[in-house]
Amino acid sequence: MSWFWQFTNSSIGKKLTMAFTGILLIIFLIIHLAGNLSLYGGEKAFNSYAGTLEIVKPLIRIIEILLALIFILHIFNGIRVWWENKKSKPIDYAINAKSKNSTLFSRTMIHTGVVVFIFLIIHLVTFWYPYNAGGGELNLYQLVSGRFSDPIYGWFYIVAMLLLGFHLNHGFQSAFQTMGWNHKKYFSLIQLIGTIYATLIAIGFASLPIYFLYFHGR
Amino acid sequence: MNNNLNLKLKVWRQSNPKAVGAFVDYNVSVSPDASFLEMLDELNNELEKNNQEPVVFESDCREGICGTCGMVINGEPHGPLRKIATCQLHMRNFKDGQTIWVEPFRAKAFPIIKDLAVDRSAFDKIIQAGGYISVNTGSAQDANALPISKDIASDAFDSAACIGCGACVATCKNGSAMLFVSAKVTQFALLPQGQPERQQRAEAMVAKMDELGFGSCSNTYACEAECPKGISVRNIAKLNHEYLSAKCKSTNVEA
């Protein structure tokens, strides 16, 4: 198996790990957002969606374990790549014209990633843990709408989703490039789809606290 | 002489690889028709006249094909213009009174030798690891015996246009050599002559690149923007695919 570890620890192997886990997380976000949008249907719609997931709980648990593994791989590997890359470039230029040759999104993946990671932990503590500790008895809609109506939590959520959008805007096309799928004919389309996807995910998630903060019940 | 440009240079001076370097200010008056290297030549003539140590920089062909010259000018390898080497950069691209920062290529794998000269022999070591084809000696076979389509030949030529100057490593925030290695791997992977050693080549060159302390690619594409030969990052995608497929298919289980 030495060839396999050599592969996963190589520069390209590490990038492939980022790309592969990244694509799985991209798919997960679509499903997560689709479920969350049922909040717009009101208390009954959202709680019945949560109740439906309750019926297939064993399956959800398996998916949760897989998701945790994917997240840990993506986060651990991302921080590792950033740390090792810093060592490959010990001294930066006195004058660096970065903005002339690369996008802000591509240069700030570690920063947006760390914010999303911190968000993820807070997100699990505020929603996932109380719900699962409550044994399914908890009124999830009350919990979510309560949090989203809090300006501090709401705005933290909005900012985190904006930065998630930045992360996805680079990450989407970057995953395709790393997989080797950069073709003259299709790559500009992939970049466009990535930007549309990132925008929709950011707006989709951020719209929920905005709705509860400024429009719900008014 | 009247339309000379008066410029303020801030040049990185470092007496040896271990020494602590610093920027030194020089004021120069130079013709707008001079190249950047000619401007440095004139500066060095002045310094020598005054019994001062000239600025060490590398150059050879001075027509943009050898890849020897290379320095970071105002934060960009080979300066602000696209698809040219430092030797092809002319002073008319700067404004009178402008301050120009001149720094050596910076990367862990490219240690500074002196002033603006860096040791790029890491690239040679990567080439020695697999950037070649093994051919038996003897008379060359008939050229028409190896049909290659015009499109493939052109793509291979585009990859082969890499002059190994190291600007990709210099501009990459990760100090990654992916654009260089990918150009060399792609050039051979596209052509029939490269097929026999295709898998070993991808595995060996990437392993050598990692060993020499180059960073990982994070797809910022700064390398493509700064490359004097316009090598496309599609080469990197190709290398990623070549490497993955080599790792899956090759019978090499040792590494």
Interface residues (C-beta under 8 A of the other chain):
Chain A: S2 W3 Q6 F7 S10 S11 I12 G13 K14 K15 L16 V81 E84 N85 K87 S88 K89 P90 I91 D92 Y93 A94 I95 N96 A97 K98 K100 N101 S102 T103 S106 R107 M109 H170 Q173 S174 Q177 T178 M179 G180 W181 N182 H183 K184 F187
Chain B: K10 F23 V72 N74 G75 E76 P80 W101 E103 R106 A107 K108 A109 T171 C172 K173 N174 G175 S176 M178 V206 A207 M209 D210 G213 F214 G215 S216 C217 S218 N219 T220 Y221 A222 A225 E226 V233 R234 I236 A237 K238 L239 N240 H241 E242 Y243 L244 K247 N252 V253 E254 A255
